[in-house]
């Protein structure tokens, strides 16, 4: 017995795409709207046709009632002979279905159907007998009609009502007129429905392309994943539209840029960011690992334009480089200190060889004198720094920079008024910021002092003042180099400016040191001032407030 082959399970059809759902909904809405408009137009056309017929009948009835011929005929004994041809001619001219002139007792004198002359008028005449022109819809000889009854007044008898006039249009005539309008209305409605359906199809085809055929549930899940990813990413993410406005920004971006409130929809130029950072965000081309500064952070920026046949904006990623930059500065200081120790070890080895050679030559006294002089010279600055600066980080930095200066042939001195006792610097003033400030100022001063100078001029010197008194920490670095031009005093703290290569140094990654100095000073509510020494060199003065320790 052969078993039947099992059929493959039927694939369940998933939900219709969002574009398909909207297409069906829009088609129904367009159809309902068109049908509603058609019904409204039909009812409006019916009321308008009836009102037009009433106005037309009123004009004809009042014109006949005011006619002198009708007034004169009403005085005669045989009004029909005079009024029947007149009323028929007027009926044709006015475009109404009947014009009936009757006596005050309702007896017809004229009628489109001659057999109806002499019979009673089918309708109400009471208001007309009281002198009122009134409309009504009533069944007559010609069928139901919209009619108007008007009184005829004889001025020779003091305005007495001597006859009545009724003019009207049958409902059948009105229906024929309305039928023509309805046919035209149906044609317009059908054309509107076709155009609406075509427009809906075109719009939804475009929507289907943009939504990639996904349904509402899939789009909702994608949005949820999108929001979760934005909030989970620690790096800053910033998306700009074609008008350079913020289209999207995550929590990390707000924190790194220091933005408060909702920045979405605001132009980048109005966010209050530093000019260099704003320029980098607005740049049309891509940026790769570019360092930029905010008020308190060092950021690494990467940006790429978003394009698809037209410029649509750009995507910018932000990474916090502040800690790494500070560690790099400390590493540079340690590396310099290591190089200085290496140089000193090399010099010490040379001096030791000299002393040994003098002893071998039997000149012991000269060997002792040479060794003592060298030890005193090497220990003098060390004793001065250690005695004046009790802060170990600053003392180590000064000793390392002094060794570098000695190796480069530059005299680095600590001014006599320098004094930082142990415990004066509060924890709120990070040692890392002190290294950033003093280390960069010393590097620039050593470079400036080592610049070429005229023969016979003063030897290169750098003077350092480090003093903690009167509730503030004062750090001053002065050199006898060429100084800073007056027109560059405002630009010197801008990222990219360098005393080595000028403004073009930013293209090679230089010009960041003084910008970091200003950032660290601002972060600690301090000030930095640039002026000139009496010898023409540059002098930087940094003042940082000493916050009181918080005791338990």
C-alpha positions in Angstrom: 0.0 0.0 0.0 1.5 3.3 -1.1 1.4 6.0 1.5 0.5 9.5 0.2 3.4 11.9 -0.2 3.2 14.5 2.5 2.6 18.0 1.3 5.1 20.6 2.2 3.7 23.0 4.9 2.2 26.1 3.5 4.3 29.2 4.1 2.4 31.6 6.2 2.2 34.9 4.6 3.6 37.7 6.8 2.0 41.0 7.4 1.6 43.3 4.5 4.3 45.9 4.2 3.8 49.3 5.6 3.6 50.7 2.1 1.0 48.1 1.1 -1.1 48.9 4.2 -0.9 52.6 3.6 -1.9 52.0 -0.1 -5.0 50.1 0.9 -5.9 52.6 3.5 -5.4 55.6 1.2 -7.4 54.0 -1.6 -10.3 53.5 0.8 -10.0 57.0 2.2 -9.8 58.5 -1.3 -12.9 56.4 -2.4 -14.8 57.5 0.7 -13.8 61.1 0.3 -14.8 61.1 -3.4 -18.1 59.4 -2.7 -18.8 61.8 0.2 -18.0 64.8 -2.0 -20.2 63.3 -4.8 -23.2 62.8 -2.4 -22.7 66.3 -1.0 -22.4 67.8 -4.5 -25.6 65.9 -5.5 -27.6 67.2 -2.5 -26.2 70.7 -3.0 -27.1 70.5 -6.7 -30.6 69.4 -5.9 -31.1 72.2 -3.5 -29.5 74.7 -5.8 -31.7 73.5 -8.7 -34.9 73.8 -6.6 -33.8 77.3 -5.4 -33.0 78.4 -8.9 -36.4 77.2 -10.1 -38.1 79.1 -7.2 -36.2 82.3 -8.1 -37.1 81.9 -11.8 -40.8 81.3 -11.0 -40.8 84.3 -8.6 -39.4 86.6 -11.3 -42.0 85.4 -13.8 -44.9 85.7 -11.4 -44.0 89.2 -10.2 -43.3 90.4 -13.7 -46.8 89.3 -14.8 -48.5 90.7 -11.7 -46.9 94.1 -12.3 -47.7 94.1 -16.0 -50.2 96.9 -17.0 -51.7 94.6 -19.6 -52.7 92.1 -16.9 -54.1 94.8 -14.7 -56.2 96.2 -17.5 -57.4 92.7 -18.6 -58.5 92.0 -15.0 -61.0 94.8 -15.3 -62.6 93.4 -18.5 -65.3 90.8 -18.9 -63.2 88.3 -20.8 -59.7 88.3 -19.4 -58.8 85.0 -21.1 -58.8 86.3 -24.6 -56.3 89.0 -23.7 -54.1 87.1 -21.3 -53.8 83.6 -22.7 -51.5 84.5 -25.6 -49.6 86.9 -23.4 -49.0 84.3 -20.6 -47.9 81.6 -23.1 -45.4 84.0 -24.7 -44.1 84.9 -21.3 -43.9 81.3 -20.3 -41.7 80.5 -23.2 -39.5 83.6 -22.7 -39.1 83.0 -19.0 -38.3 79.3 -19.3 -41.0 78.2 -16.8 -43.5 75.4 -17.3 -46.7 77.4 -16.6 -48.0 80.9 -16.0 -51.5 80.9 -14.7 -53.6 84.1 -14.2 -56.7 83.6 -12.1 -59.4 85.6 -10.4 -59.5 86.2 -6.7 -61.8 83.2 -6.4 -59.2 80.9 -7.9 -60.8 80.5 -11.3 -58.1 80.1 -14.0 -58.1 82.7 -16.8 -55.0 81.2 -18.5 -53.2 77.8 -18.5 -50.8 75.9 -20.8 -53.6 73.3 -21.0 -56.6 75.1 -22.5 -58.9 72.5 -21.1 -58.0 73.6 -17.6 -59.1 77.2 -18.2 -62.2 78.1 -16.2 -61.5 75.5 -13.5 -60.3 76.1 -10.0 -56.7 76.5 -9.3 -55.1 73.6 -7.5 -53.1 75.2 -4.7 -53.2 77.7 -2.0 -54.1 81.3 -2.6 -54.8 82.5 0.9 -51.5 84.3 1.5 -51.7 86.0 -2.0 -55.2 87.3 -1.2 -53.7 89.0 1.8 -51.1 90.7 -0.5 -48.2 88.3 0.0 -46.1 86.7 -2.7 -45.3 83.2 -1.5 -43.7 80.0 -2.9 -44.9 76.4 -2.5 -44.5 72.9 -3.9 -47.9 71.5 -4.9 -49.5 68.9 -7.2 -51.1 70.5 -10.2 -52.5 69.6 -13.6 -48.9 69.2 -15.0 -47.8 67.2 -11.9 -45.9 68.3 -8.8 -44.2 71.6 -9.3 -42.4 74.4 -7.5 -44.6 77.5 -7.9 -44.9 81.1 -6.7 -48.3 82.9 -6.3 -48.3 86.7 -6.5 -51.2 89.2 -6.2 -52.2 91.7 -8.9 -53.1 95.1 -7.6 -55.1 97.7 -9.4 -53.8 101.2 -8.7 -57.1 102.8 -10.0 -59.0 101.1 -7.2 -56.6 102.0 -4.4 -54.3 99.0 -4.8 -57.1 96.5 -4.4 -56.2 92.9 -5.3 -58.1 92.1 -8.5 -56.3 89.0 -9.7 -53.6 86.4 -8.9 -50.7 85.1 -10.9 -49.0 81.6 -10.4 -45.8 80.7 -12.1 -43.9 77.5 -11.6 -41.6 74.7 -12.9 -42.5 71.1 -12.6 -40.4 68.7 -10.5 -39.8 66.6 -13.6 -38.1 69.5 -15.4 -36.0 70.1 -12.3 -35.1 66.4 -12.2 -34.0 66.5 -15.9 -31.7 69.4 -15.2 -30.3 67.7 -12.1 -29.8 64.5 -14.1 -27.4 66.2 -16.5 -25.5 67.7 -13.5 -25.3 64.3 -11.8 -23.9 62.7 -15.0 -21.2 65.4 -15.1 -20.6 64.9 -11.4 -20.2 61.2 -11.8 -17.6 61.7 -14.5 -15.6 64.2 -12.3 -15.8 61.8 -9.3 -14.6 58.9 -11.4 -11.7 61.0 -12.8 -10.8 62.2 -9.3 -10.9 58.6 -8.0 -8.7 57.4 -10.8 -6.2 60.3 -10.3 -6.3 59.8 -6.5 -5.6 56.1 -6.9 -2.7 56.7 -9.3 -1.2 59.4 -7.1 -1.5 57.1 -4.1 0.1 54.2 -6.0 3.1 56.5 -7.0 3.5 57.8 -3.5 3.4 54.3 -1.9 5.8 52.9 -4.5 8.3 55.6 -3.4 7.5 54.8 0.3 8.1 51.1 -0.4 11.5 51.8 -1.8 12.4 53.9 1.2 11.1 51.4 3.8 12.6 48.5 1.9 9.3 46.7 1.9 9.2 46.4 5.7 6.0 46.3 7.7 5.1 48.4 10.7 6.3 45.8 13.2 9.7 45.5 11.6 10.1 49.3 11.4 9.1 49.6 15.1 11.6 46.9 16.1 14.3 48.6 14.0 13.5 51.9 15.7 13.8 50.3 19.2 17.1 48.7 18.3 18.2 52.1 16.8 17.4 53.9 20.1 19.0 51.2 22.2 22.2 51.3 20.2 22.4 55.1 20.4 22.1 55.1 24.2 24.4 52.1 24.6 27.3 53.5 22.6 29.7 55.5 24.8 31.3 57.4 21.9 29.5 60.4 20.6 27.5 60.2 17.5 26.3 63.2 15.6 24.3 63.3 12.4 23.9 66.5 10.4 21.4 67.1 7.6 22.0 69.0 4.3 21.3 72.4 6.0 24.0 71.6 8.6 21.5 71.2 11.4 21.6 68.5 14.0 19.4 65.6 12.8 20.4 63.2 15.5 22.7 63.1 18.6 23.1 60.5 21.2 23.8 60.9 25.0 27.5 60.5 24.5 27.6 63.3 21.9 25.7 65.7 24.2 28.1 64.9 27.1 31.3 65.3 25.0 30.1 68.5 23.4 28.7 69.9 26.7 25.2 70.5 25.2 22.3 71.0 27.5 18.7 70.4 26.4 17.6 69.1 23.0 20.0 70.1 20.2 18.1 68.3 17.4 17.0 70.7 14.7 19.5 73.5 15.7 22.2 74.6 13.3 25.7 73.6 14.3 26.8 77.2 14.2 24.3 78.1 17.0 25.5 75.4 19.5 28.1 77.6 21.1 31.0 75.4 20.3 34.6 76.6 19.8 35.1 78.1 16.3 37.7 75.5 15.3 35.4 72.6 16.4 32.4 74.2 14.6 34.5 74.6 11.5 35.5 70.9 11.7 31.9 69.8 12.0 30.8 72.0 9.1 33.7 70.9 6.8 32.4 69.2 3.6 35.1 66.7 3.3 35.9 63.7 5.5 37.9 64.1 8.7 40.0 61.2 10.1 41.2 61.1 13.8 41.4 64.9 14.0 42.1 66.4 17.4 39.7 69.2 18.5 39.2 71.0 21.8 36.1 72.0 23.7 36.1 73.9 27.0 37.1 70.9 29.0 37.9 68.0 26.7 40.2 66.9 23.9 38.1 65.1 21.2 39.0 62.9 18.3 36.7 63.6 15.4 35.9 61.4 12.4 33.4 62.6 9.9 32.1 61.3 6.5 29.6 62.8 4.2 26.3 61.1 3.5 25.4 61.2 -0.2 23.1 59.4 -2.6 23.0 61.5 -5.7 22.6 64.6 -3.6 24.3 65.9 -0.5 22.3 64.8 2.5 24.6 65.8 5.4 27.3 64.0 7.3 27.9 61.5 10.1 30.4 62.6 12.9 31.8 60.3 15.6 33.4 61.8 18.7 35.8 60.1 21.1 37.1 61.5 24.4 40.8 61.9 24.1 41.3 63.9 27.3 42.7 61.2 29.5 44.8 59.8 26.8 46.2 63.2 25.9 47.0 63.9 29.6 48.7 60.5 29.9 50.6 61.3 26.7 51.8 64.5 28.2 52.9 62.7 31.4 54.6 60.1 29.3 56.5 62.8 27.3 57.6 64.3 30.6 58.8 60.9 31.9 60.5 60.2 28.6 62.2 63.6 28.8 63.2 62.9 32.3 64.6 59.5 31.3 66.6 61.1 28.5 67.9 63.6 30.9 68.9 60.9 33.3 70.6 59.0 30.4 72.4 62.2 29.5 73.5 62.8 33.1 74.6 59.2 33.4 76.7 59.7 30.3 78.2 62.9 31.6 78.8 61.3 35.0 80.6 58.4 33.3 82.8 60.9 31.4 83.5 62.8 34.7 84.3 59.6 36.5 86.8 58.6 33.7 88.4 62.0 34.1 88.7 61.6 37.9 90.2 58.1 37.5 92.6 59.4 34.9 93.8 62.2 37.1 94.3 59.7 40.0 96.3 57.4 37.7 98.4 60.3 36.7 99.1 60.9 40.4 97.3 64.2 40.5 95.0 63.3 43.4 94.3 66.8 44.6 93.2 68.0 41.2 91.0 64.9 40.9 89.3 65.7 44.3 88.9 69.4 43.3 87.3 68.5 39.9 84.9 65.9 41.4 83.8 68.3 44.2 83.2 71.2 41.8 81.1 69.0 39.5 79.1 67.6 42.4 78.4 71.1 43.8 77.3 72.3 40.3 75.0 69.4 39.7 73.5 69.5 43.2 72.9 73.2 43.4 69.7 73.3 41.2 68.4 70.0 42.7 68.7 71.4 46.2 67.0 74.6 45.1 64.1 72.8 43.5 63.6 70.3 46.3 63.8 73.0 48.9 61.4 75.4 47.3 58.8 73.0 45.7 57.5 70.4 48.0 55.0 69.1 45.5 56.8 66.0 44.1 55.1 66.0 40.7 56.2 69.6 40.0 59.6 69.1 41.5 60.3 66.0 39.3 59.0 68.0 36.3 61.3 70.9 37.0 64.3 68.6 37.5 63.6 66.8 34.3 63.2 70.0 32.3 66.4 71.4 33.9 68.3 68.4 32.7 66.9 68.9 29.2 67.8 72.6 29.3 71.3 71.8 30.4 71.7 69.3 27.6 70.5 71.9 25.1 72.8 74.6 26.5 70.0 76.6 28.1 70.2 78.0 31.6 67.0 77.1 33.5 66.6 78.9 36.9 64.0 78.9 39.7 63.3 82.4 41.0 64.1 83.1 44.6 60.5 83.9 45.5 59.3 80.4 44.4 57.8 78.5 47.3 55.2 75.7 47.4 55.0 74.1 50.8 53.8 70.5 51.3 50.0 70.2 51.6 49.1 73.6 50.1 47.8 72.1 46.8 44.3 70.7 47.4 43.1 67.4 45.8 40.7 69.5 43.7 43.7 70.7 41.7 44.8 67.6 39.8 48.6 67.0 39.4 47.9 66.0 35.9 46.7 69.5 35.0 49.8 71.0 36.7 52.0 68.8 34.5 50.0 69.9 31.4 50.3 73.6 32.2 53.9 73.8 33.4 55.2 71.1 31.1 53.8 72.7 27.9 54.9 76.2 29.0 58.4 75.0 29.7 58.6 73.1 26.3 57.6 76.3 24.5 60.0 78.4 26.5 63.0 76.1 25.9 62.2 76.0 22.1 62.0 79.8 22.1 65.2 80.3 24.1 67.0 77.8 21.7 66.1 79.9 18.7 69.0 81.4 16.7 70.2 84.6 18.1 72.7 87.3 17.2 76.4 86.6 18.0 77.5 88.1 21.3 74.0 88.3 22.7 72.9 87.1 26.1 73.0 83.3 26.6 69.6 81.5 26.4 67.8 81.5 29.7 64.4 80.4 31.1 63.2 81.5 34.5 60.5 79.7 36.4 58.4 81.0 39.3 56.2 78.5 41.3 54.5 80.1 44.3 51.5 79.2 46.4 50.3 82.1 48.5 47.3 84.3 49.1 44.9 81.5 48.1 46.3 81.0 44.7 49.0 79.1 42.8 51.1 81.2 40.6 53.2 79.6 37.8 55.2 81.9 35.6 57.6 80.9 32.8 59.7 83.5 31.1 62.3 83.2 28.4 64.7 85.6 26.5 63.8 84.3 23.1 62.3 86.3 20.2 58.9 86.6 21.9 55.4 86.6 20.4 54.2 89.1 17.9 51.6 91.5 19.2 49.1 90.6 16.4 49.4 86.9 17.4 48.7 87.3 21.1 45.0 86.5 20.7 45.6 83.5 18.4 48.4 81.9 20.3 46.1 79.8 22.4 44.1 78.6 19.4 44.5 75.0 18.3 46.9 74.8 15.4 49.0 77.9 16.3 52.7 77.1 17.0 55.7 79.1 17.7 57.7 76.6 15.7 56.0 76.6 12.4 53.4 79.3 12.6 49.7 78.8 11.8 50.5 76.1 9.3 51.7 73.8 12.0 48.2 72.4 12.5 48.6 70.5 9.3 51.4 68.5 10.9 49.7 68.0 14.3 51.5 70.7 16.2 50.1 73.7 18.0 48.2 71.8 20.6 50.2 72.5 23.7 49.1 76.1 24.5 45.5 75.2 23.7 45.8 72.4 26.2 47.2 74.9 28.7 44.3 77.2 28.3 41.8 74.3 28.6 43.4 73.0 31.8 43.5 76.6 33.3 39.8 77.1 32.4 38.9 73.8 33.8 40.3 74.9 37.2 38.8 78.4 37.1 42.1 80.0 36.6 43.6 82.6 34.2 46.6 82.7 31.8 48.2 85.9 30.7 50.9 86.5 28.0 53.2 89.5 28.1 56.8 90.4 27.3 59.9 90.3 29.5 62.1 93.3 29.7 64.5 91.5 27.3 61.8 91.1 24.8 61.0 87.4 25.3 57.6 85.8 26.2 56.3 85.5 29.7 53.3 83.4 30.6 51.6 83.8 34.0 49.1 81.3 35.2 47.0 81.8 38.3 45.0 79.0 39.7 42.7 79.4 42.8 43.5 77.1 45.7 40.2 75.6 46.9 40.0 74.7 50.5 40.2 71.0 51.5 36.9 69.4 52.3 37.2 67.9 55.8 34.9 65.3 57.2 
